[in-house]
């Protein structure tokens, strides 16, 4: 599966789960429930568990949740493409899903 599709799965998980309801007090809005939804949806789209987990962990470490929410909304409305930096994160995870995410 192309890494960009894994990124879309993340935003699809938000659309189903609701980014506004994702805050359990951890990581500025990212949550264990959101991670579980993302990994499940990402795997259903054909990606490995390692790739899906890497991508979520990298996004959580490097992308402020408010930006994540705005991108989710724009992607659901069809008013934005996946930004290059986020696509690059997916490509990096595809190349080495066991790499530790660097903070942003």
N, C-alpha and C positions, 0 to 999 in steps of 0.2 A: 504494500500500500504506500502511496506517496505521502511523505510527511505532512504536506499541506492539508490532507484529508484528516489527519489526526488533530490538527489545529481546529478544523471545522467541527470535529466531534466535541471538543471542549466547549465551544460556544453553543453547540446543540444541547449539551448537558445543561448549560445555564438556561437555555430557552425552556427546557422541560422542567428544571428544578427551580428556576427563578433566582436570579442573582441577588435580588433584594432580600431574599430569605436565607441567603447562604451564610450569614454571619453567626458563628457560634463563639465569637470572641477570639478566634485565632487568626493570626497573620493578616489583620486588617480586612477581613471579609471572606477570605478563603476558608474553607472548612473541611472537616473530615467527610461530611455528607456530600459536599460538592466534589471532592476528590473521588469518592466511591462512584458517584454518578458519572463523572467524566471517564474514569477508567473503564467502567462497564460499557458506556456508549462508544468509546474509542475502540475497545476490543470487538464490539459488535460490528464495527466498520472495517474490521480486518487487521488491525494492528496488534502487535504483541503486547502483553502486559508490561514488559520492561519499557518499551517505547512509550506507552501511554502514561506510565508512572513517571518516567523521566520528564516527559513534556509537562505534565501537571506540576511536578516539583520545580522545574525550571521557571515556569510562568509564575508560580507562587513566590519564588525567590527574587525574580527580576522585574515583574510587572506590577505596579501598584494596582490594588483592586479597583479603584475608581476608573482607571484606564481600561481595565479588563471589562468592567460593566458597560462603559461607553462603547467599546468595540463590539461587545455582545449585541447591544441594541442596534448598532449600525449594520452589523452582519445580518441580523434577523430581518432588518428592514431593506436590505439589499443596497444600502447607501455607502458601503465601504468594502474594499478588498482587504485581504489579510496583509497587515503591514510586513514589510521586508524583515524587520528585526525579529518578529514572532515566527515568520517562516524559517528564518535562520536557526532559531532555537529548535524547531522541529527537525530540521536537517541535521543539526548537531546531535540530537537525541537518536536519530536513526543511525548515525555513524557510530555512536557509542552510548547506548542506553544506560550503561552502568556508571557514567561520569557523574560526579557530584555537581549539582547546579551552583554556579557562581552567583552571588548576590548582585543586585543592580543598584 
